[in-house]
Amino acid sequence: MNNITTYDKPREECGVFGIYSKDIKKDILKTLNYALYSLQHRGQESAGITISNYKHLFTYKAMGLVSDLFTSNIPKDTEGNIAIGHVRYSTTGASKIENAQPIENLFRLGQIAIAHNGNLTNAEELRYELEEGGATFNATSDTEVIIKLIARKTVSNFIEGIKESVNIIKGAFALVIVVDGKLIGVRDPYGIRPLCLGTNSNGDYFLASESCALDAVGSKFVRDIEAGEMVIIDDEGVKSFKYAKEDVKHCPCAFEHIYFARPESNIDGINVYNVRFQTGVLLARQNKVDADIVIGVQDSGTIAALGFSQESGIPYSIGLVKNRYIGRTFIMPEQSTREETVKLKFNPLKHLIDGKRVILIDDSLVRGTTSRILIDIVRRAGAKEVHFRSASPVIKSPCYYGVDISSKKELIGAKLSVEEIRKEINADTLEYLTIEDMLEALGNKNYCIGCFNGSYPTEIPKKVPIDKTC
């Protein structure tokens, strides 16, 4: 687990991608490169790929960005017909090369490689049982728990081992697996983490965390993988079945739409841009405020600001210019230094702000640190008033499913009232989107909103402290 936090934001999870082709592809590296670049926003600590060439697996990993991976020691003439890729932000397991994914291993049945987005709530328990049975671990991520669990199953083939294993692991997971000449995708029984299927005119198949990765490789979106579904892709096409032994309620993560996913992505039939725009519309309806301009904090807050502007009739302005060369998870070891990076990341357009009453909209407010600094930046640019609006509800509880929302003691919404938070961040007024309005923006479907109301779709093990981040 990485304990160094940045800004006032939840951290990204991970992104996974898979490709299956009947024929060996000479351009498989280019396809993987495009796909992982499109998922870079989901994790910037490490990146990796596993390529299958006539069932022989070759894995390459690097710390850092996708560009660091593809400029490393991968042979440029690498070919293959099946591959999986991963971009990582660690919510479980330290940030080191041993925990970079995919994780590959050689067992008695052959080679297997797995890439995982999510977080297991019973990983510690399973790891203990496996170690008691003689298993050894090279890494500290829960993904290695999954691959070791599959290996220990006394079955005749990997497919049966995977089926049995995914009924034992608990929590949130979207898996892409390459084994025995097949590409396999698995989504957890609640559908907390996203996974979708695509294809192209050549008959290739793709699996991805977000549909934007399908667009990047020229693939047509087919459908979302369903909650509790496992798909097996081989020369015979796509085979699908529900592996979950019990029927549970579909409960995807609301934060995918609020913050993590790219706006052009569609997740479970809902467009991310439309959700964010609607949160702004609903924010404007909650309580009207007299102001001159609406400013969105780039990037996720911009779309909500556009919706707020349209509904309220208050003009939208860029207001804050974002430095694109400071990454989404720019890390500094000291709090004072991290706060300075916010000022480097955002610079005001003073001539648009000076003398104005400003509505400042961000996608969320987690710790309060960034919000306070942004308000200060806007005030220094000459704003007469600053009214802060959060396009998500008050975050009061941690997440256990792969989103690094801080421990409860670090969440400002768990400690202070809205009025106390307003004073803390020095806003003239402060409002959050209500849970009811957020669900309306999401189409009034069932979502995991545990970080907002403390109610989780799965049982949280008692030995996991309630104030521990996932």
N, C-alpha and C positions, 0 to 999 in steps of 0.2 A: 504494500500500500504506500502511496506517495502522500506524505503529510504536508508537503509544501503547497500552499494554496495560492491562487492568483485572483486578484480582483474580487468582485462581488458576484461571481458567476458559478453555477454548477460546472463541473468539468465534463468534457465529452466522454463517451463510452468507448466503443470500438466499432470498426466497420469490417464486414466480411464480403468476400466475392468469390464466385466459382464459375468455371467454364468447362463445358464438355463438348467435344467434337469427335465425330467418328474417324476423322482423318488427322494425321499429324500436322500441326500448324506451325509454319515457319515464323509467323508473326505473333506468336503467343505472348512474347514479352511485351510487345507494343499494346496488345489488348489488356494485359494486366496493368501496365503502366497507366493507360487512360482510365481504367476502372478505379484503381486505387487513388489516383489524383482526384477523381471526382468524390471520393470518400474521405479525403484528407482532413476535412473539418471534424471528423469523428474521433480522431486520435493522431497525435504528432510525436509520441515518444519513441515509437518503433514501427517498422514495417517489414513485411515478409511475404514470401511466396513459396509454394511447393508445386512443382511441375512433374507430371507423370508422362514418361516416354516408354511405351510398351511395358507398362506396369512398374517400371523402375522410378522411384521417387527421388527428386533432387530439391532440396530446400535451401533457400537463401534468405538471410535476415540481416537487418542493420538497425542500429539505434538512430533515431532522428526521423526525418521526413521521407516521403516516397522517393524524392530526388536523390537522397543519400543512398537508398537501396539500389536504385537503377544505375547509379554511377559507381557502385562497388564492384566486387569481383564476379558478377554473374557473366558467364560466357555469352558473348553477343550472338552466337549461332545456336543458342539453346532452342530446342524444338520440343513439342509435346502435344498431346491431344486432350489432356485433362489438367486443370490447375486450380488452386485456390490461393487467395491472397487475404492479407489482414493489415489493418492499421490499428495501432493500440494506444490507448490511454489506460494506465493501470488503476483499477479500483480495488483489485485484489492481487497481491504479489508485487514485489518491488520493481522499480524501473531499471531493469538490466537485461542484457542480451539473452540470458537463460530463459527469461519470461516472455521474450518476443515470440510472436506466432507467425505462421503455423507451428504447432508442435508435432514432430514426426517421430515415429518409433518403429522398430522391427520386432515382431513377435513371431511365435511359432506358425501362425497362419499367414504371415507376410508383412509387408510394410503398410503403414497407415499414417495419415497426417490430418490434423484437425485445426480449424480456426473457429474461434468462439467470441460472440458478443453477448455480454450479460454477466450475471453473477449468481453463483450457487449459494443458497442459504444453508445447505448441509455439507459444504465442502470440507469443513474442519472434521466433522464426524466421519465422513467417508475416508478422508486421508488417514485418520487414526486407524480405522479398520483395515485399510490396505497395508499400512506399515506393520500392523500386528500380524498380517498374513505374509510378510516378507517382501513387500514391494518397496522399492527405493525410488526417491524423487530427486530430480536434478534442478527443479525450479520450485517456485512458491505460488504459482498461479493456480486457480481452480481448474484451468483447462487441462493441466497435466493429470489432475484427479480423474477427469472424464476418460482420458486415453488409457490410464492405468486400469480403470474400472472395466473398460471394454476388454482389455487384455486378460483380465482375471476370469472372465466368464467362460465356463466349461462348455462351450458350444462348438459346433462343427464349422462355422463360418463367421466372418466378421459381421454380416448383416444381422444375424441373430444376436450377436454380442452387443451390437449397437441398440437393437430393439430393447433388450433387457436393461441395458445401462440407462437409457433415457427415461425409463420408468422408475429408476431409483434416485436419480439426481433431482433436486428440488430447487426452485427459484426461477430465474429468468435466463433463457438461453436461445440464441439462434446459432446453429452450427452448420458449417460446411465441411465436408469430409471427402477426402479422396482415398479410395481403397479398392484393390482388386479390379481395376479398370472401370470403376464407377465413380460418379459424383453424387454425393448424398447431401441433402439438406434436411434439417430438423428445426422445428420451432416449438418452444415450450408450450405446455398445455393451456396456459392463460394467454398466450400470444403477446406477452409483455414486450419482448424485443422483436423488431420487425425483420421480415425476410420475404423477398419476392422472386418470381420466376420470369425469365424472358427468353426469347428465341430470335433468330435472324433468318434471312432468306436461304442461307446455306444449311439450315437444319441444326445449327449449333444451339446449345442451351446455356443459360446463365442463371446464377443465383446471386442476389445482392441484398445488402442491408437496406438500400434505398433505390428507388427507380431511377434516380439521376445517374447512377452508375450504368444502368442499362442504356440510357440515352448516350452516354459517353462512348460506348462501344458499338453503337449503331444497332442495338437490339430493340425488339418490340416487346413491350410489357405484355405479359400473358395474364398473370394473376398474383395475388399475395399468397404465400404459403399460409395455410390455415393454422390456427392454434391447435397444438397437439398432433400436427401432421408431420409425416416423414416422406420425403420424395427420393426415389432412387432413379438416377439417370444413367442409361447405358445405351448400347447399340439398338435396343428394342424401344427406346424412347423414354418417357417419363412414367414411372409407376408411383402410385400414391396410396397411402393408407394412414388411418388414424391409429397411432400407437398407444395413446393415453388410455389407461385402464378405466378411468372415471371421467364422466362428463363434467366439466367445470365451465364457469362463465368466462367468455372471452373478455380480457381485461388489459388491453395494450396501454403502454406508458403515455400519459398525456404530455410529458415534457418533450417527446419526439416532435410534436407539432409546435410547441411553444418556443423551443430553443434549438434542439439538436439538428434536426433534419434541414436539408436545403429547401428553399421555398418552392422549387419546381418539382420536388418529389411528391409522389402520391403514396400514402400509407393506409392500408386497409380501406381503400376506396375514397379517401378524403385527401384533397389537395392541401399541402402545408401552407401555401400562400393564402388561400382562401380563409383558412382558420385564423391566421395571424391578422389578416385584414378585418375579419369579423370581431376579433377581440378588441380592436381599436374602436370599431363602431359601437360595441356594447359598453366600452369604457366611457365613451362620450355621452351615452344615454343615462348612465348611472347618476351623475350629478353635473350639471352644467357649471362652467366657470368662465368668467370674462377674461379673455386673453387676446393677444395680437398675432402670435405665431405658434405653430406646433412643430416641435423638433423631435425626431426619432434617434435613439442611440443605435448607431450601426453595429451589426447588421440586422439582427433579429428584431430590434425595436422599430426599424424604419417602416415596415409594412403595417404594423399596428398604428403607427403615427399617421400613415396615409388614410387608414380607415377612420381614425378619430377626426382627422381634418375634414373628410368628406361628410361625416355625420354632423359635426358641429358647425361647419361652415367657416371655421377659423383656418386661415391659409397655412399650408405646410411649407416649411423651409428646411434646407439641409442643416444649417446652423452649426453643426459640428463636423469637421473633416477628419476622417480616420486615416491614420498612417498605416498603409497596407503592408509595410515592411516589418511591423511588429506583430508577431503571430497571435493567434487566438488564445494560446496558452503560454504566453511569454512569462518565464519563471525567473524570479529573483529570490535570493535566500532571505532577505530581511524585509520586514513589513514596510519600513520607511522607503526602501528602494522600490518595492512593488508599487507603492502609492505614487512614486515619481513616474513610473512607467505609464500610469494612466494619463498623466499630463503629456507624456510623449506621444501616446496613442491617439489622443483627441485634441484638436485645436479648433477654437471657435472662429466663425466668420463674424467678426465684431460689428461690421457695418450692418449686418442683418439683425443682430441681437440688441445693439445699444438702444436703450430707452424703451424696450419692448417688454410686455408681459408675456412670459414664455411658459408653454406647457411642454415638459420634457418627458418623453415616453420611452421606457425600456421594457424588455421582455420579462424581466423578473428583478427581484430585490432579495438577495440571499443574506449577505453579511452587513450590508450598508456602506461598506468602505468606498466602493466605486461610485455609488450614488452620491455620496457626500462630496467627493472630489469633482464629479461632473457638474453638480449644482454650483460648486465654488467657481469652476471654470466659466460657467454661463454668467454668473453674477459679476465676475471680473471683466467680462466682455460688455458689461453695462446693462444687463437685464434689470428691469424695475421689480419684477416678481418672477419667481420660478415655482411652478406647480408641477409636482412629480406624479406620474401615473405609471403603475406597474401593470403590464398586460397579462399577468398571471396572479393567482391568489396568494395570500400570505403563506410562505413556506415555513412550516412549524415542526416538521419531523424529518429525520434522515431517510435515505433510500437504501434498500438492501438488494437492488436488482441490477446494478451496473451503472448507476449514475452517482458521481461523487458529489452528492449534496452533503454538506458538512455535518459533523456531529451536532446534536441538538444544542449543546452549549455554545456553538459558534453561530447558530441561526438567530439573527436579530428578531425575527418574527416569533420565535419561541420564548423570548425573554421580555420583549417590550410590547406595549400596546401600539396601535397605529399612530396615536397622537405622540407618544414617546419617540417612536421612530421618526416621525416628521421633524421633531425638534433635533434629534440626533443627526439627521442628514441636512438640516437647515433648509427645508422646503417651506414655502408659504402655505401650501396645502399638499396633502398626500392621499392618494386613493389606490387601492388594489382592485383588480377585477375580482368579482365574486366567483365562488366555485360554481354557482348556478349558471352564471353567464359564460364561464369557461366551457362548461359542458354543453351549453347551447351552441357555442361556436364550433364545438366538436361534433355537432349533429345529434346531441342528446343520446349518445351511445354510452355503453359501459366502458370506463377507463380506470386504470390504476391511478389513484390520486392520493396515495399514502403519504407523500411528502407534504400535502396540504392539510389532510385531516387525520393522519395517523392510523388510518384503516387500510390494511394491506390484504391483497388477494390470497396470499399464502401465509401459513403459520411461520412466525419468526422464532427460531430456536431460542430458548431461554438463556442459553450460555452466550448468546450474542448480545452485548449490552445495547439497550434501546437507543443510546446516544452515540453509537459507533457508526461511522460512515461505511457505506458498502464497499 
